[in-house]
Amino acid sequence: MSEIVIENLSRRRFLQGGAGLTLGFCLPAIAATTLPAAGPGKAGEGLAAAVNFEPNAFLRIGTDNSVTVISKHLEMGQGTYTGLATILAEELDADWQQVRVEGAPADAKRYNNLFWGPAQGTGGSTAMANSWEQMRKAGAAGRAMLVAAAAKRWQVSAADIVVRDGVLSHSASGRKASFGQLAEAAAQESVPAEVQLKDPKDFRLIGKQAKRKDSSAKTNGTAKFTQDVFLPGMLVAVVAHPPQFGAKVKSFDASRAKAVKGVVEVVQIPTGVAVLARDTWSARKGRDALSVVWDDSAAFKLGSAEILARYKEMAKKPGLVAKQTGDAAQAFAGAAKVISAAYDFPYLAHAAMEPMNCVVKLAADGCEVWNGEQLHTGDQYGLAHVLGLQPEQVKINMLYSGGSFGRRACKDSDYVIEAAQIAKAIGGKAPVKLVWLREDDMRGGYYRPLFHHALEAAVDGSGKLTGWRHRLVGQSIVIGSPFEKMLVKDGIDGVSVEGAANLPYAIPNLTVDLHTPTDIGVPVLWWRSVGSSHTAYSTETFFDEVAAATGKDPVALRLEMLANHPRHAGVLKLAADKAGWGQPLKAKAGERRGRGVAVHESFNSYVAHVAEVTVKKDGSVKVDRIVSAVDCGTAINPDNIRSQVEGGIGFALSSLYEEITLKDGRVEQGNFDGFPLLRIGDMPKVEVHIVPSSAAPTGIGEPGVPPLAPAVANAIAAATGKRLRKLPFNTAELVA
């Protein structure tokens, strides 16, 4: 099958021949040089022999009219495949029904996240934002080459050719041709040095309700996840991990495990003892039959209460200054009123629907991996280091992922390396599928960090907010990781203070400082919306306390202090208007109702939520309605934006009642009985309003999370007069 392939190359080259076409381009310019024709065989074969470069293909058009978009980003439920395909197909003028999407392999030279430099991966809600111009130019270049081929064939002006839904037509001559019919001829065309992008008013896919590209496969069961990978001779591995972080295997007895039917081998690895079997159930039974003695001499043994007590002591002294404006000390010295509050946030598990898993196959010349791959470059280098390979000898096949929320972008490549260590321990004699069961996943570490916040506000005699002090204490996610050089400045982990150090309110005197304890041995990682998952709660609920103390309406005070931040103000106004802010809420006898608001910017997107809640006499809380407004730039797929905001709301509502606790260094929760997810009957009515925008798209996978919890907490305070400053919520405090 002849095909067109569009690629993003640092060395812009063009492969010409009857078998296929390679379009090379590099942002911001697009250019190409002609290379020898590809050799015989399948489309693209002979490419490596013809040129010494690694192509990064974004688009293939087959003679069967199929349009394949190659996604460099993981599809983990957030709609990446649909979004990237929409951008490219818009400029290509493809027939949406003929568009399909494939995951790209790991190769940072060709598939790097343009916001991360020479690294490939999905995270920080960057997929659409970093790909926006890149994918538009990929589609436009493909369209231009198809038009050029048609113009030559029909001997007409390219300007007179119209492209729509995968068909090129020339009205004067009545000629038409599909993409597939022109694919081979287009392979002879030169790559355009520049392309003309569409005027947004002409968009037919972007901003419309395009059907998701992954929904059918996920509905009929054909979508491929790691658990769907079965290789000849493959063994399934389940690992016995130490009960405390930092503990090691002292000794083990595998005799009972080996007696379990289906168990093939038991091996020790750096992270524990792995049981390998013909199937998952046998591997689990074998693991459960193991007798392991643990060496806890270097283990972390503190409990959550002890950690928090230490943090509160640290908060009594100034930390490293993350942000300073004006003279906060002077503002507080002259204040007519000082308001103060402290907030505590627990460790939280990611608890994705699909626990961690990975398939690894070793060979004499390299390693091949199948998984829901989120941090391609980090995992590729980590695997290469453990296996004594070069990174290019590690091939990673990116499959669908059943959620992640940051967990699969592990800075230490933990479970991926564990799978490789197991395969290495058995001498590579069989492919290995590592399966973490739910308990392994929940107790396996890498949580949203536990944090303590202390805030103070100074108000002058006229009721004006003049000073703000915010102290944070918690573990750094990035210090000691490969990301430290990029994300830590002057000792301040920017991830820890995001949402606090960039507070948008016009407060003339502000200080934000940070304590980062380095002796807490609990592995931590980014969790959906990262630092904003706790900073938005403390800042937005505390701001409401300031509004109450000064006798001002929470929305009015926010708008007053957001004069220099029109996008914050825009979503706030929209959400408040749509929610009917200021209108009374009807309550049944014995119930208390309230409405609360919060607004926050994260990942360059702006979201405001208005929550309506009902609090019963026994203190139980029902969130009745959430009205949201979001400004994320150009809305590529509006329905997907609504879905992500709705999903973020459900995710954040769960977090109001979740926590990971430690006792003597041991995680106490193991499954959803102790770490409850939101039940569908508790999901409120949600309305999502999208601010029209012509700005470049920004993040949407995470920004819906941060303002939800504070909006609910503020609504509870409006209903009951009681402030909840510790998560998870203790509703006993709300008993009437």
C-alpha positions in Angstrom: 0.0 0.0 0.0 1.4 3.4 -0.9 1.3 5.9 1.8 2.1 9.5 2.8 4.2 9.9 6.0 4.7 13.3 7.6 7.6 13.6 10.1 9.1 16.2 12.4 12.8 16.2 11.8 15.8 18.2 13.1 17.4 17.5 9.7 14.7 18.3 7.2 14.7 15.6 4.5 12.4 14.2 1.9 12.1 10.6 0.8 10.8 10.3 -2.7 9.6 7.2 -4.4 6.6 5.1 -5.6 6.4 3.2 -2.3 5.8 6.2 -0.1 6.5 9.7 1.0 8.2 11.2 4.0 7.5 14.8 4.9 10.1 16.3 7.2 9.6 19.6 9.0 11.0 21.4 12.0 9.2 24.2 13.8 9.0 27.0 13.2 10.1 26.7 9.6 9.3 23.8 7.2 11.7 22.8 4.5 13.0 19.7 2.7 15.6 18.2 0.4 15.2 15.4 -2.0 16.7 12.0 -1.2 17.0 8.8 -3.2 13.9 6.7 -3.8 12.9 4.0 -1.3 13.7 0.5 -2.1 11.2 -2.2 -3.0 8.9 -3.7 -0.4 6.4 -2.3 2.1 5.9 1.5 2.3 8.8 3.1 3.9 11.2 0.0 3.7 14.6 1.1 2.5 14.2 4.3 4.5 17.0 3.4 6.9 19.2 2.3 4.1 18.5 5.5 2.1 19.2 8.0 4.8 20.9 8.2 8.1 18.2 9.8 10.3 15.3 8.8 12.5 11.9 10.0 11.1 9.1 11.1 13.5 5.9 10.2 11.6 2.7 12.1 12.4 0.6 11.2 9.4 0.2 8.3 7.0 -2.3 8.2 4.1 -2.9 4.9 2.5 -4.2 4.0 -0.9 -7.3 2.7 0.9 -8.0 6.3 1.9 -7.1 5.6 5.5 -5.6 8.5 7.4 -3.4 7.5 10.3 -2.3 10.0 12.9 0.6 9.0 15.1 0.3 10.3 18.6 3.5 11.0 20.5 1.4 11.3 23.7 -0.2 8.6 25.8 -4.0 8.1 25.7 -5.0 7.4 29.3 -8.6 8.5 29.1 -8.0 12.2 28.8 -8.8 12.4 25.0 -5.3 12.9 23.6 -5.8 10.7 20.6 -8.9 12.5 19.6 -7.4 16.0 20.2 -4.2 15.4 18.3 -6.1 13.8 15.4 -8.6 16.7 15.3 -5.8 19.3 15.0 -4.1 17.5 12.2 -7.2 16.4 10.3 -8.5 20.0 10.4 -5.6 21.3 8.4 -5.5 18.2 6.2 -9.3 18.5 5.5 -9.6 14.8 6.1 -12.8 12.7 6.4 -13.1 12.2 10.2 -14.6 8.8 9.6 -11.4 7.7 7.9 -9.0 9.0 10.6 -7.4 6.5 13.0 -4.7 7.0 15.6 -1.7 5.0 16.6 0.6 5.4 19.6 4.2 6.4 18.8 7.2 4.5 20.0 9.7 6.0 22.5 12.2 8.2 20.6 12.9 11.6 22.0 14.8 12.7 18.9 11.6 12.5 16.9 8.7 12.6 19.4 9.9 15.0 22.1 7.4 17.1 24.1 8.2 20.5 22.7 7.8 22.1 26.2 10.2 19.7 27.8 13.2 20.0 25.5 14.8 16.7 24.4 12.4 14.5 26.3 9.3 12.6 25.3 6.4 12.2 27.6 2.9 13.1 28.6 2.2 15.2 31.7 1.5 18.7 33.0 -1.5 18.9 30.7 0.8 19.8 27.9 -0.3 17.4 25.1 -2.5 19.7 23.1 -0.6 22.9 24.0 2.9 21.7 22.8 1.4 19.9 19.7 -0.9 22.7 18.5 1.3 24.3 15.9 3.3 21.2 15.2 0.2 19.1 14.3 -1.5 21.9 12.3 1.6 22.3 10.2 1.8 18.5 9.7 -1.7 18.5 8.4 -1.3 21.6 6.2 1.9 20.2 4.6 0.2 17.0 3.7 -2.7 18.8 2.2 -0.4 21.1 0.2 1.3 18.0 -1.3 -1.9 16.3 -2.2 -3.1 19.5 -3.9 0.2 19.9 -5.8 -0.1 16.3 -7.1 -3.7 16.9 -8.2 -2.8 20.1 -10.0 -0.1 18.3 -12.0 -2.4 15.4 -12.9 -5.2 17.6 -14.0 -3.1 20.4 -15.4 -4.9 23.1 -13.4 -4.0 25.8 -11.0 -3.6 24.5 -7.4 -5.5 27.6 -6.2 -8.6 26.3 -8.0 -8.6 23.0 -6.2 -10.9 22.4 -3.2 -10.2 19.9 -0.5 -13.0 18.6 1.8 -13.6 15.4 3.7 -10.7 13.5 2.1 -11.6 14.5 -1.5 -9.9 16.9 -3.8 -12.1 18.5 -6.5 -11.8 21.0 -9.4 -15.2 22.5 -10.2 -14.4 23.9 -13.6 -13.3 20.5 -15.0 -15.5 18.4 -12.8 -12.6 16.3 -11.7 -12.3 14.6 -8.3 -9.9 12.3 -6.5 -9.7 10.9 -3.0 -6.6 11.1 -0.8 -5.9 7.4 -1.5 -6.0 7.9 -5.2 -3.4 10.7 -5.0 -1.2 9.2 -2.3 1.4 7.7 -4.8 1.5 10.9 -6.9 1.9 13.1 -3.8 4.9 11.0 -2.9 6.7 12.6 -5.8 6.1 16.2 -4.5 8.6 18.3 -2.7 7.8 19.3 0.9 6.6 22.9 1.0 9.0 25.3 2.7 6.1 27.1 4.2 2.4 26.3 4.7 -0.7 28.3 4.9 -2.7 27.5 8.1 -6.5 28.0 8.1 -8.2 31.0 9.5 -10.1 29.8 12.6 -13.4 31.0 11.1 -13.0 28.2 8.5 -12.5 25.4 11.1 -14.8 22.4 10.5 -13.5 20.0 13.1 -11.7 22.2 15.7 -14.4 23.5 18.1 -16.9 21.0 17.0 -18.2 17.7 18.5 -16.0 15.2 16.9 -16.5 11.6 18.0 -13.7 10.3 20.2 -11.3 8.0 18.4 -10.8 5.5 21.3 -14.4 5.1 22.4 -15.4 2.3 20.0 -12.4 0.1 20.7 -12.8 0.6 24.5 -16.5 -0.3 24.2 -16.2 -3.4 22.1 -13.1 -4.7 23.8 -10.6 -4.4 21.0 -8.5 -1.6 22.7 -5.1 -2.9 23.7 -4.0 -2.4 27.3 -1.0 -4.0 29.0 -3.1 -6.9 30.4 -4.1 -7.7 26.8 -0.5 -8.5 25.8 0.3 -12.2 25.5 3.6 -13.3 24.1 4.7 -16.9 23.4 6.2 -18.4 26.6 5.4 -15.4 28.6 5.4 -15.6 32.4 3.3 -13.5 34.8 5.2 -12.0 37.8 3.7 -10.8 41.1 6.2 -9.4 43.7 6.3 -9.5 47.5 7.3 -6.0 48.5 8.6 -5.0 51.9 5.9 -3.7 54.3 8.0 -0.6 55.1 9.8 1.8 52.7 13.5 1.1 52.8 13.3 -2.4 54.1 15.1 -5.2 52.3 14.9 -9.0 51.9 16.8 -10.7 54.7 15.9 -14.2 53.7 13.0 -16.1 52.1 11.7 -19.6 51.7 10.1 -20.4 48.4 9.3 -24.1 48.9 5.6 -23.5 49.5 5.3 -21.0 46.6 7.0 -23.4 44.2 4.5 -26.1 45.2 1.6 -24.0 43.8 0.4 -25.3 40.5 1.4 -23.0 37.7 4.4 -21.4 39.5 7.5 -21.7 37.4 10.2 -19.8 39.3 10.9 -17.6 42.3 13.6 -15.0 42.2 15.0 -12.2 44.5 15.2 -8.7 43.0 16.3 -5.4 44.5 12.6 -4.5 45.4 11.5 -7.8 46.8 10.8 -11.4 45.8 9.1 -12.1 42.5 7.0 -15.2 41.8 6.6 -16.1 38.2 3.8 -18.3 36.9 1.8 -19.2 33.9 -1.0 -16.9 34.9 -1.8 -14.1 37.3 -3.8 -16.1 39.8 -1.1 -18.7 40.2 1.5 -16.0 40.6 -0.6 -14.4 43.3 -1.2 -17.7 45.1 2.5 -18.4 44.9 3.4 -14.9 46.3 0.9 -15.4 49.1 2.6 -18.7 50.0 6.1 -17.2 50.3 7.8 -16.9 53.6 9.9 -13.7 53.7 12.0 -12.3 56.5 12.5 -8.6 56.1 15.5 -6.5 57.2 13.9 -3.3 58.5 17.2 -1.7 59.9 17.1 1.0 57.3 13.3 1.2 56.9 11.3 4.4 57.4 9.2 3.9 60.6 7.3 7.1 61.3 3.5 7.3 61.2 1.4 10.0 59.6 0.7 11.7 62.9 4.3 11.9 63.8 5.2 13.4 60.4 2.5 16.0 60.7 3.6 16.9 64.2 7.1 17.5 62.9 5.8 19.6 60.1 3.8 21.8 62.5 7.0 22.4 64.5 8.9 23.4 61.3 6.1 25.8 60.4 6.8 27.9 63.5 10.0 29.2 61.9 10.4 31.0 58.5 11.4 28.8 55.5 13.0 29.6 52.2 11.2 32.6 50.5 9.4 31.5 47.4 7.7 34.9 46.7 7.9 38.3 48.3 6.1 41.5 47.4 6.1 44.7 49.4 6.7 44.5 53.2 4.4 41.9 54.8 6.0 42.4 58.3 5.1 46.1 58.2 1.6 45.3 57.0 1.0 43.0 59.9 2.5 45.3 62.4 0.0 48.0 61.4 -3.0 45.7 60.9 -6.4 46.4 62.5 -7.2 42.7 62.3 -5.1 39.6 61.7 -6.8 36.4 60.4 -5.0 33.1 60.6 -5.7 29.5 59.7 -3.7 26.2 59.3 -4.5 23.4 56.9 -3.4 19.8 56.7 -3.4 17.6 53.6 -2.8 13.8 53.7 -0.8 11.5 51.5 -3.0 10.4 48.5 -2.7 7.4 46.2 -3.3 7.8 42.5 -5.6 4.8 42.5 -6.0 4.5 38.7 -8.4 1.9 37.5 -5.6 -0.1 35.9 -2.9 -0.8 38.5 0.8 -0.7 37.5 1.8 -3.3 35.0 4.4 -3.8 32.2 5.6 -6.5 29.8 9.3 -6.8 29.1 11.0 -9.1 26.6 14.8 -9.4 26.6 16.9 -10.3 23.7 20.6 -10.5 23.0 20.6 -7.1 21.2 18.1 -5.2 23.3 14.8 -5.0 25.2 11.2 -4.5 24.1 8.5 -3.2 26.4 4.7 -3.0 26.1 2.8 -0.8 28.5 0.7 2.4 29.0 3.8 4.5 28.6 3.7 8.0 30.0 7.4 9.0 30.5 9.0 7.5 27.5 12.5 9.0 27.7 12.9 8.5 31.5 11.8 4.9 31.3 14.0 4.3 28.2 17.1 5.6 29.9 16.2 3.9 33.2 15.8 0.5 31.5 19.0 1.0 29.5 20.9 1.7 32.7 19.6 -1.4 34.5 20.1 -3.7 31.6 23.5 -2.4 30.4 22.1 -1.2 27.1 22.1 1.9 25.0 18.8 3.8 25.2 18.2 3.2 21.5 18.3 -0.6 22.2 15.2 -0.2 24.4 12.0 -0.3 22.3 8.8 0.8 24.0 5.4 0.1 22.5 2.9 2.6 23.9 -0.5 1.1 24.6 -3.7 2.5 26.1 -3.5 3.2 29.8 -6.5 2.8 32.2 -5.8 6.1 34.0 -2.6 7.4 35.6 -3.1 10.8 37.3 0.7 11.1 37.3 1.6 7.7 38.6 2.8 6.2 35.3 5.2 9.2 34.9 7.4 8.0 37.7 10.6 9.9 38.0 12.3 6.7 39.1 10.7 4.4 36.5 10.0 2.1 39.4 7.6 -0.6 38.2 9.0 -0.6 34.7 12.5 -1.2 36.0 11.1 -3.8 38.4 9.7 -5.7 35.4 13.1 -5.6 33.7 14.9 -6.7 36.8 12.7 -9.8 37.0 13.3 -10.6 33.3 17.0 -10.2 33.9 16.9 -12.4 37.0 15.6 -15.3 35.0 18.3 -14.7 32.3 15.8 -13.4 29.8 14.5 -16.9 29.0 10.9 -15.8 28.8 9.0 -12.5 28.4 7.7 -11.2 31.7 4.4 -9.5 32.4 4.6 -7.8 35.8 1.3 -7.3 37.5 0.7 -5.1 40.5 -2.5 -6.1 42.3 -4.6 -3.3 43.9 -2.9 -3.7 47.3 0.6 -3.6 45.7 -0.4 -0.4 43.9 -1.9 1.3 46.9 0.9 0.3 49.2 3.7 0.6 46.7 4.5 4.3 47.3 4.6 7.4 45.2 1.8 9.4 46.7 0.7 13.0 46.6 2.8 14.5 49.5 1.5 15.2 52.9 1.5 19.0 53.5 0.9 21.5 56.3 0.0 25.1 55.4 -0.2 28.1 57.7 -1.7 31.3 56.5 -2.2 34.8 57.9 -4.0 37.9 56.5 -3.7 41.5 57.6 -6.7 43.8 57.2 -6.4 47.5 57.8 -9.0 49.8 59.5 -11.0 50.3 56.3 -11.4 46.6 55.8 -8.8 46.3 53.1 -6.7 43.2 52.7 -3.1 44.6 53.0 -0.9 41.6 53.9 -0.7 37.9 53.3 1.7 35.3 54.7 1.7 31.7 53.5 4.0 29.0 54.9 4.1 25.5 53.4 5.8 22.4 54.8 6.0 19.2 52.8 8.2 16.8 50.8 9.6 17.9 47.4 8.6 15.7 44.5 11.6 16.8 42.4 14.5 17.3 44.7 16.9 14.4 44.1 15.3 13.5 40.8 16.3 14.1 37.2 13.8 17.0 37.2 15.6 19.0 40.0 17.7 21.1 37.7 14.7 22.2 35.8 12.1 22.7 38.6 14.1 23.8 41.6 15.5 27.3 41.9 17.4 28.7 44.9 16.3 25.7 46.9 12.6 26.2 46.1 10.7 23.4 44.5 8.4 25.3 42.2 6.0 22.3 42.2 5.4 22.6 45.9 4.4 26.3 45.9 2.6 26.6 42.6 -0.8 28.1 43.2 0.6 29.9 46.3 3.6 31.8 45.0 1.6 33.0 42.0 -1.5 34.1 43.8 -3.4 36.4 41.4 -5.0 38.7 44.0 -3.7 42.3 44.2 -2.3 42.0 47.7 0.4 44.7 48.2 2.4 42.9 50.8 2.9 39.2 50.4 5.3 36.5 51.6 5.3 32.8 50.7 7.9 30.6 52.2 8.6 26.8 52.2 10.1 24.1 54.3 11.2 21.0 52.5 12.0 18.1 54.9 14.5 15.7 53.3 14.4 12.9 55.9 10.9 11.5 55.2 11.3 8.2 53.5 7.8 8.0 51.8 8.1 8.1 48.0 6.1 11.0 46.6 5.1 11.9 43.1 3.0 14.4 41.1 -0.7 13.7 41.5 -3.4 15.2 39.3 -2.9 19.0 39.4 0.3 18.5 41.6 0.9 21.4 43.9 -2.3 23.1 43.0 -4.2 20.1 44.5 -3.5 21.5 48.0 -2.5 25.2 47.4 -5.8 26.0 45.8 -7.7 24.6 48.8 -5.7 26.6 51.4 -5.7 29.9 49.4 -9.3 29.8 48.2 -10.9 28.8 51.5 -8.7 31.3 53.4 -9.7 34.0 51.0 -13.3 33.2 51.9 -12.5 33.6 55.5 -11.0 37.0 54.8 -14.2 38.0 52.9 -16.3 36.9 55.9 -14.1 38.8 58.3 -14.4 42.0 56.3 -18.1 41.6 55.6 -17.7 41.3 51.9 -19.3 39.0 49.3 -16.8 36.3 48.3 -17.3 36.8 44.6 -17.3 40.6 44.8 -14.1 40.7 46.8 -12.4 38.3 44.4 -13.4 40.4 41.4 -12.2 43.5 43.2 -8.8 42.0 43.6 -8.5 40.4 40.2 -8.5 43.6 38.2 -5.1 42.7 36.7 -6.1 39.2 35.9 -9.0 39.3 33.4 -9.0 35.6 32.6 -9.4 34.7 36.3 -12.2 37.3 36.5 -13.8 36.1 33.3 -14.3 32.5 34.5 -15.4 33.7 37.9 -18.1 36.0 36.5 -19.3 33.4 34.1 -19.6 30.6 36.8 -21.2 33.0 39.3 -23.7 34.2 36.7 -24.7 30.8 35.5 -25.0 29.5 39.1 -27.3 32.3 40.1 -24.9 33.6 42.7 -26.7 35.6 45.4 -30.0 33.9 44.9 -31.3 32.0 48.0 -31.3 28.2 48.1 -34.3 26.3 49.3 -33.7 23.9 52.1 -35.9 21.1 53.5 -36.6 21.0 57.2 -33.6 19.8 59.2 -31.2 20.5 56.3 -28.8 23.4 55.7 -27.8 24.5 52.3 -25.0 26.7 51.0 -23.2 27.9 47.9 -19.5 28.3 47.6 -17.0 29.5 45.0 -13.3 29.1 44.1 -11.2 30.1 41.1 -7.7 28.9 40.2 -5.2 28.9 37.4 -3.1 25.8 36.7 -1.3 24.7 33.5 -2.1 28.0 32.0 -5.9 27.4 32.1 -8.4 29.1 34.3 -11.3 27.4 36.1 -14.0 28.6 38.5 -16.4 26.3 40.3 -19.5 27.3 42.2 -20.7 24.4 44.4 -24.1 24.0 46.0 -24.3 21.6 49.0 -26.8 20.2 51.5 -25.7 19.4 55.0 -28.0 17.2 57.1 -28.3 17.2 60.9 -26.0 14.2 61.2 -23.3 16.2 59.4 -23.4 14.2 56.2 -22.8 16.3 53.1 -24.4 16.0 49.7 -22.9 18.0 46.8 -26.0 18.9 44.7 -24.6 20.9 41.9 -21.4 22.2 40.4 -21.4 25.1 37.9 -18.0 25.4 36.2 -16.5 27.9 33.8 -13.2 27.2 32.0 -10.9 29.3 29.8 -8.4 27.0 28.2 -7.8 28.9 25.0 -9.1 27.4 21.7 -11.5 24.6 22.5 -10.2 21.8 20.2 -12.9 19.3 21.3 -15.5 21.1 23.5 -17.2 17.8 24.5 -13.8 16.4 25.6 -13.2 19.6 27.6 -16.5 19.2 29.4 -15.6 15.5 30.0 -12.3 16.4 31.5 -13.8 19.0 33.8 -16.5 16.6 34.9 -14.0 13.9 35.5 -11.8 16.3 37.5 -14.8 17.2 39.6 -15.4 13.5 40.4 -11.8 12.9 41.1 -11.5 15.9 43.4 -14.8 15.0 45.2 -13.3 11.6 46.0 -10.2 13.3 47.5 -12.4 15.0 50.2 -12.8 11.6 51.9 -9.5 9.8 50.9 -6.2 9.5 52.7 -3.2 7.3 52.9 -2.0 6.9 56.4 1.1 5.3 57.9 1.6 3.6 61.2 5.1 2.6 62.2 6.0 3.2 58.5 3.4 0.8 57.2 0.7 2.0 54.8 -2.6 1.1 56.4 -4.9 1.2 53.3 -4.8 -1.6 50.7 -7.9 -1.4 48.6 -11.0 0.7 48.0 -12.6 -0.4 51.2 -10.2 1.9 53.0 -9.6 4.4 50.2 -13.1 5.1 48.9 -13.8 6.4 45.5 -16.8 8.6 44.7 -19.9 6.5 44.0 -22.0 7.4 41.0 -25.0 8.2 43.1 -22.9 10.9 44.9 -21.9 12.6 41.7 -23.6 16.0 41.5 -25.3 17.7 38.6 -22.5 19.4 36.7 -22.7 22.3 34.2 -19.5 23.3 32.3 -19.3 26.6 30.4 -16.4 27.2 28.1 -15.1 30.7 27.5 -14.9 31.4 23.7 -11.2 32.1 22.8 -8.9 32.4 19.9 -5.8 31.9 22.0 -3.6 28.8 21.7 -5.0 25.9 23.6 -3.8 25.2 27.1 -4.1 22.3 29.6 -7.4 20.7 30.5 -6.6 17.3 32.0 -5.8 18.7 35.4 -7.2 22.3 35.9 -10.7 21.1 36.8 -9.4 19.5 40.0 -7.9 22.3 42.2 -10.9 24.7 42.7 -13.4 21.9 43.4 -12.6 21.1 47.0 -12.3 24.7 48.2 -15.6 25.5 46.4 -17.3 22.7 48.3 -15.6 23.6 51.6 -16.8 27.2 51.1 -20.3 26.1 50.4 -20.3 24.0 53.6 -19.1 27.0 55.6 -21.9 29.1 54.0 -24.4 26.4 55.1 -23.1 25.7 58.6 -20.7 28.5 59.6 -18.0 25.9 60.2 -14.6 25.8 58.4 -13.1 22.5 57.5 -9.3 23.0 57.5 -8.2 19.4 57.4 -8.6 16.8 54.7 -10.2 14.3 54.5 -13.3 16.0 55.8 -14.5 15.0 59.2 -18.2 15.5 58.9 -18.7 14.9 62.6 -17.7 18.6 63.0 -20.8 19.5 61.0 -23.4 17.9 63.2 -26.1 20.4 63.9 
